[in-house]
């Protein structure tokens, strides 16, 4: 198994990616790791410099998110449309300026294709601590994804996966603390066989 360029694995915090990085190392899959920072501000500041490093590279984003429906156990989703959607906007307490902060589609450069639930992402400036009026199984809340559009535009391929660790609301932070380690391990165990299969499929075969 070989790849011309190392995979670039990105996350907000290193601990979100560590189980996957350990497996990639163990299977001798070339890779590099980059952190875009925790939260919407840090990730926005870091996105453009990281985009330069991700130019024409295969990028894998991993992270966590909260769901807008009852939470039972961690599960992995791939991202679809990414929106800047503070809770004050989704709760209709304020409006965004027309033509600014437009949603973007994260699915146009996927390299990995396998059955996995997909969800739209509401990126917010802070962690929700009140019960939302929104109830939708196809939407999740994350603090960083909207900022990553420059990385998406620069990349050759772009796959983003978020493990759902909690429901959005008063118990969200406590549930995240209970589940983020298991969530990172679930992400790694789910993605590794898909990465191996994809790399095997793209490795040139040499004729005798």
N, C-alpha and C positions, 0 to 999 in steps of 0.2 A: 504494500500500500504506500502510495506516495502522493504528494501534492506539490506543485511548483512553488506556491507561496503559503506561508503559515496562515492558519485561520486566526482571525482577530476576535477574541472573546471580550465583550464589554459588559460592565454592570455598574450600578451606582456605588456599591460597596464590595470590596474584595470577597467577603464571606459569602456573598450570593453566588459567586462563580467558583469558589474553591473546590467543591466536590467534582464539578465538571472538569476543572483544570487538572485535578489529581488523576482522573480517569484518562484524560487525553495524554498526560505524561506517561502513565502506566502502559498505554497502548502505542506509545511512540508516535503520536500524531502531532506534527509540527503546529505550534500555536503561539500566540502572544496574548497578553492580557492588558487591558486598559480600563481605567476607572473614569467615568464621566462625572462623578461626584453625586452626593446625596441631596435630593431636593431640586425644585424647579430652578432656583437661582444658580446654584453651583453647576448644574448640568447645562444651563444656557450659556454660562461663561465658558465652559470647557468644550462645548460642542464644535466650534469652528476649528480650534487647534487639533482636536481629535479627528475632524473630518479630513484634514490634510494627511494624517497618518493612515487613514482608512481609504485613501484614494485608490480606486480600482482593486480593492481587496474584498475577500469574503468575510462578512461581518456577522457575528452571532451575538445578539443582545439577550441577556437573562436578567430577571428581576422578580419583583413580587407586586401584588396588587390586591385590592379589596373588591368584593363583589356586592352588587345591589340586590341580593336575595339571601335567604337563609344559608348560612355556611355550616357545612358538616365535616369536611375533611379537605386537606390540600389537594388541588388538581391543577393541571397545566393547561394554559391556553396559548394560542398564537394570536398576534395582534392583527387587527384590520384597520379601520379608520382611527386616526389619532386626533383628538380635539383638545384645545385649550378651554376647559370648562370648569372654572371655579364653582364651588357649591352655590355661591350667591347667584350664579347664572342659571345653573340647572334648577334651582329652587325659585327662579323667576323674580329674584329680588333686585337684579341688575341686568344690564344688557352689554354685550360687547359692541365695539364700534364696527359698523358695517364695512366689510372689505379688509379687515385686519384680523390677525390670529385665525386664519382660515384653516379648516381641518386638512389633514393630508393622509394619503393612503400608504400604509406600510407594507402592503402585500405585493407590490409590483415587481420586486426583485428577489422573490423567494428562491432559495437554493434547495431547501429541504421540503419535500412534499410527502406528507403522511397524515393519516386521519388523526385530527386533534381539534377540539372545540376552538372556535375563533370568536373574538370579542372586540368590540370597539372600546377605545380607551379614553376616559375623561382624565386629562392631566389637571391637577389642582395645585395651588401654591402651598397648601398645608394639609395635614391629616384631618379628615372629618371626624368629629367627636359627638355629633348629634345624629339622631336617626333621620335618614333622608326620606323625602316624600317619593323619590324615584324608586321604582321596583322593576328591574329589568335584568333578566339572566344573560343578556348579550352585551352588557356594558360593565366595565370595571374601572376602578379608580387607581391611578398611579401618579407619582410626583414628578417623574422625569421624562416620560416618553415624548411629549410634544417638543421638547428642546432638541431632540436627536435628528430632526429633519436634515440639517447639513450633513450629518454622517450618512444618512440614507441616500442623499443625492450624490455623495462622493463615492459610495461603495460600488463594487462590482455586483455583489449579491448581498442581501440583507434579510436576515431572519430574526424576528423578535419573539421571545417567549416569556410569559409572566406566570409565575405560580401563584394561585389564589390561596392566600394564607388566612383570610379573615373576611368577615362581612364589614361593610362600611357602617360606622356608627359608634356608639359609646364603648362597645367592647372590642373595637377594632385593634387598638394598640396592644391590649393584653393578649388577644388571639394571635396577633402577629408574633409576639415574643414567644408564644408557645409553639408556633409552627414554622418559623422561618428556617430553622436548621433542617427539619424534615422536608420542607419545600425545596430547599437547595439540592438535597440528595435526590428527591423525586425528579427534579429538572435534569440532573446529571444522568440518572439511570434511564430516563426516557430518551434523551438526546443522543447518548453515546452510540447505540446500535444504528440509529439513523445516520449519524455522521460517518460511521465505519462503512455502511452500505453505500452511501453517496460517494465517498472517496474511492472505494473499490470500483464503483461504476465508472468513475472518471479517470482512473489510472490507465495510462496507455499500455497496451500489450505489445510486446516485441515479438515479431515473427522470426523464426529461425532462418 
